[in-house]
Amino acid sequence: MFYIEVTSGEWPWEKHVSGERGLHAPKMKKYKTLFTPLKKGDIILTHLTQSLTRKKEWRGSIIGISTVGRPTYETGTKYFADLIDPMELITPIQFKEYKFNHGLSKKFKSAVSMSLQTYLINISERDFDILMKIHPENLELLKNSNYKKIL
C-alpha cells in the first residue's frame, strides 16, 4: 500500500532520515483509523506543508520516500510506525504540479481538493506512479535504489 504523510515543517522528515522517529500520533480514534492499516513494507511519501517549513524548495511539496519497517504499535499515549530506508527525492514534487492531474484516483483527488488536510492519506499504486513520473530524475533515483522493486 502507498501513503502520503502530510506534516508541517521539515523536522519530522529530518527525524525520519536520522532514524530517530517514524510516524507517530496521539492515541485517539481518528489516528487509530489511519494507523491500523499500516503494514511492514508499505510505502510512505512525505509531503511538507507551507507552514513552518524553512527550506523554500520544500514548502508544499512531496520531498521524500520511506518504507514502514514495523507496523503500528502503541506506547503510552501514542501510536507509532517505524520507518526505514528514507530517501530524499532529487526534485521535490510541488502540490501545484499534481493537484489538477486528471489521472489521480477519486480518493486522492478528494484529499487534494481539501488541500491535504489529513495526516496520512492512502493513495493507489497508479497515484504513486503518476507522482513519480512528474520528475523523471526522481523515477531514475528510485530505479537505482532499494525502491526499484515497487516500480
N, C-alpha and C positions, 0 to 999 in steps of 0.2 A: 504494500500500500504506500501511497505517497501523501505527504502532508506539507503545508506551509505553516511555519511558526511565525506569528506576527508579534513583534516586540519593539519597544521604544528604546532608543539609544543603543550604542554598539557594545556596551559592556556584557550583555548576555552572550553575544557571539564570541567576544574575546574569552569569556569563561568556557565556552564550548571548545575553542581552539586549545586552550591551556589544559583541558581535561578536568578542570575544576568543577564544572557543573553542566548537567544536561538540561532537559526540560523539567520545569517544576511549577507547581501552582498550589494555592491554598486548598485544603481538603473541604471542598464544597461540592454540592451536587452537580452544578454546571460543569465543573472541571472534571469530575469523575466521568461524566458522559464523554468528554473529549479525550481523556486519557485511557479509558478502559480498552478501546480497540487497538492501542499501540502494541505492536509485536516486534520481537527481535528481527532485525533486517529491514524494517520499514525505513523509507527514505524521508528525510526532513529537509526542506528548503527553508532558509532563514530570511525573512523579509523585515527590514528595519523601517519603522515609520519616520516621518519627517521630524517628529517630536524627539528631542533630546539626543539626536544623532549628530555628532560633531563633524564627521567627515562628510563634506558636501556631496561627493560622488556616491555615497551610500544611502543618502536620505531618500525614503520612499522607494527602496529597491530590494530585490532579492540578491543577497550578497554571498551566500554560501550554501553548502550541502553537507549533511551528516547522515549517519545511519543509527537507528536505535540499536544499542548494544545489549540492553537489558530492558525487558518490558516494564510496564508501570508497576511501581511498588509504593507503599505508604510508609512514612516515618513521621511520628509526631503529628503535626498539623498540616502536612503537605503530601502531595502526590509528586512522584519523580519518575523520570525515564532517562536512563543513562544514554549518552550519545558517544559514538566512536567515529573515527575517520573524518573529522571536519576538514573541509577544503573550501577555501575562498575561491569564488568564481573570478575569472580574469576580468570580465566586464560585468558590472552589476546590471541586473535586469530591472529597469525602472518600471514602476506601476503604469505610467503613461504609455509604455511600449506594448503592454498587453491588455489593458483594460477594455479596449474595444475589439479585441480579436474574436471573430465570429466562430472560430473553431473550438473555443473553450466549452466545456460541459456546462449544462444548465446549473448544476450545483455550484460550480466555481464562479460562473457569471453572477449568480445570486450574491455570493460573498464579495465579489468585485464591485457590484452595484452598491454595496453598503460600505465601500472603501475599506474592506478587510477589517471589519470591527470585531473579529473573533480571534482569540489567541492561537487556536490550532484549527486549520482548515484541511479537510480531506479533499484531495484532488485525484482525478483519474490519471491513468498512465498516459493517455492522449494529452491531457493538460500539461503533464510533465514534459512530454516530447515537444509540444508547442513552445513552452518556455525555454527549453534548452536550445531550440533552433533559432531563437531570436538573435543570438550572437554566436556564430559558428565557432569562434575561438573557445567558448565555454563547452560546447559539444566535443570539440577536439580534446580539451583538457580531460573531460570525463572518459573519453575513449582510451586515453593513455594513463588511466588510474585504476584503482580498485572498483570504481563505479562502472567500468566497461560492461560488466555482466548485466546491468539493468537497461542498457541501450538497445 
